[in-house]
Amino acid sequence: MTVLLSVQNLTKHFGGLQALTQVSFDIHEGQILGLIGPNGAGKTTLFNVINGVYHPDAGSIVFKNRDVTRLKPYDLAHMGMARAHQIVRPLNELTVRENVMVGACFGRENLSLSKARGVADDVLESVGLYIRADQLAGSLNIAQKKRLEMARALAAHPYLLLLDEVLAGLNPSEIDGMIQTVHKIRAQGITIFMIEHLMKAMMNISDRIIVLDYGKKIADGMPKEIANDPQVIEAYLGDPRMAEKLLGEA
């Protein structure tokens, strides 16, 4: 399989806090890669470094065979890397459609407003929000805002989509709907890298999972391997019986 993103020896500290220590992994085209770990493990920091919000203190990031280690988020958006954030911040005074048009205008294809409108409507249809296209974004509930955040990222027509806890705060029915949406996105040929705390969902949706603890990668493998890894059980799952439970539900 073709490597889409390669992260090598990524290291980041904030003052005396070592947030990431020599983290390395590859993401292959068409893959759903999960990222798990305890709170404070460095998961969102890793996303921020990959996405250009922070520059690493050491290490390299190669995206589509280009070194992007010190590029800004808008540069990466133009190259085809998009992100849906954990804390959604829609442009509340714009409509749902206009929010998604922003993603299309500043994404990989740098579309005009007229073309962006068509893309926005297509994306809203795919995530189940088209019926609300003319509503103000501020009027949506949390589940709808999560879908809007994802739609705005998808409108950029990315090769790689970073999803930061898109399931957080949703009820079981909403979680099932969002998981179906993620599968549909992958079916479109988009590679997905996602952070999530809901282990049942991660075991069900991920092709491969990496685990961080105190900023270090402690495991990398298939869901079954991760669920049975003694180091992962000790650092994150807490109970050896959890593996059987999770794999039974996946």
N, C-alpha and C positions, 0 to 999 in steps of 0.2 A: 504494500500500500504506500501511496505517496505521503510523505511528511508535509503537513501544512504549516505547523508551528513547531519550532525547536527551541527549548529553553535549556540553557547550559550554565550550571554553577551560579544561579542567580542569588545574589546576596544583597540585603538591604537592612540598614540600621537607622534608628531615630535616636540620636544622642547615645545614651548607654544601652538602649534596648535593641537587641539583635532580633529583628522581625523575620528575616529570611536568611537561611544559611545554606549556600551551595545547592540550591534546588535545581534539579535537572529532570526533564521529561520531554517526550515528543507527542504531538497530536497528529493523527493521520486523517486524511480527507474522508469525510463521511462518517466519522466516529462521534459517538457521544461519550465524552470523558467526564466523569464525576470527580469532584474535589470535596473531601470531607476532613473533619478534624474537630477537636474541642474548640470552644470559644477562645479567642486569642491565639489560635495556632498560626495565624498569618495568611488565611485564605483570601480575604478581601485585599490585603496588602499585595499578595501575589497578583491578583487581578489588576490592581492599580499600577503595578510595575509593568505588566504585560501590555496594558492599555495606554501606557504613556503618561499616566497621572503623576507617577513618581519615576525618577531615574534610578536604576540600580547602582549600588556602590561597587559591584563587581558582577561579572557574568555577561551573558549575551542572549539576545532574543532574535531569532530568524523567522520571518513570516513570508511565505511564498518565495523562498530562496533569497530573501533580501534582509540584510541586517537592519533591524528597526529598533535597536536597543535604546536610542536616545530620541526617538521621534515623539511628537506630541499626539494626543488623542485625535485631533482633527486630521492629521496626516494619515494615521492608521485607519480612520473612517474612510478616507478616500481610497485607501488600498484594499478595503473590504473586511475590516474588523469592526464589529458593532457590539454594543453592550446594553443589557437591561439591568438597571441598578436595583439593589435591595430596597432602598428607600426611594419610592417613586416621587418624582417631582414634575408632574405635567404642567404645561403652560395653561394655567387655569382659566385665563380670560380668552383663550382660543378654543375653537371647536375641536372635537375629537379628530375630525378629518384634517384640520389645519396642523394639529400636533404631529400627525403622521407625515404630513407633507414636509415638515421641517426635516425629518429623517431622510426623506427622498432627495431633498434639495442639497443636503450636505453630506450625502453618502458617496458610494463608490462611483456612481454615474453622474453626480452633480447636475441633477435634472432641473429643467425650467419649471416654473410654477404650474403651467398647464399640464406638463407631463407628470409632474409630481402628484397632481390631483388624481389622475387615473391609477397610479401606483398605490396611492393611499387607499382608494376605494377597494382595490383588489386585496390588499393586505388586511384591511378591516373585515372584509368578507371571510378571509381565511382564519382569522382569530375570533370570529363571532361577535364583532362589534359594529358591523356596518349599520345596523338598525339605529345606532346611537351616533352616527357620523356628524350630525348637525347639532348635537348637544354640546354645551360647554364642558370642557374636560374636568373642571372643578366639581361638576355635578355627579360624577361617577362614584360608585362605591369602591372599596379597596380591591376587590377581585377584578372589577372592570379596569381600574387604573393599572393593575399589574399587566392585564392584557394590552392596554394602551402602550405601556412602556415597552413591551415586547414588539408590538406593531411598529412603533417608531423605529426600533432597531432593525426590524425586518425590511422596512421601506428603504433602508440604505443598501439593500441587495448585497448583504455581506457574504463572504466565503466562510468566515468564522464568527459565531455568535457566542458571547460571554453572558451567561445567565447567573445573576447573583441572588440566590434565595427567592426565586419567583413563586415558590409555593408557600412561603411564610405568611401566616395570618389568614390562610384560606381554610374553608371548611372542607370536609371529605369530598363532597360532590364537586366543589370548585377545584380541588386538587386533582381529581380524576379528569376533569375537563382540561386542565392545564397540561397534564401529562399527555393526553391525546394531542393537544396542540404541539407539544414538543416533538412527538413522533411525526406529525405532519410536516413540521419544519425540516426535520432530518430527511424525510422523503423527497423534499425539494432539492436535496443535494447540499444542504448547509451543514457544516461541521459545528458541533456544539460542545462547549466547555462550561460546566455548571457546578456551582456551589449549592449544597443543600444539606439541611440537618435532618430531614425526614428520611430515615434509612430505608424504610420499606419502599419509598419512591425511588431512591437511588439504586437499590438492588434491582428494581424492576425496569429501570430506564437506561442504565449505563452499560456501555460495552466494556468499559474499563474504569477503574477507580484509583485515584492516588490519595494518599493520606498524609496530612501534615500534623506535626505536633511540635510545639515550641519553635516554629519556623523551619523545621527540618522535615524532609520527606522520609517517612518511616515505612511506607509500603506502596506498591504499585502493581496492580494485577486485575484479574477478572473478579467480578463481584463475589463469587464463591470463595476465591482465594483470600480476598480482603476480609470477609466475614469470619473466616477461620484463622486468621493470622494472630498469633498470641500477642504480638506487640500492639496491634490495633485493638484487640479486646481489652488489654490493660490500659491503653491510653484513652480509648474513646467509648467502646461498647460497654465495658465494665463487667459484663457477665458472660461467661463462655456459652451459656444456654441461649444467649441472644442470637448467635449465628444460626442455630437451627430454626429459631422462630422467624428470623428475617428471610432465610432461604425458603422456608415453607410458605411465606406470604408472597415472595417475589414472583 
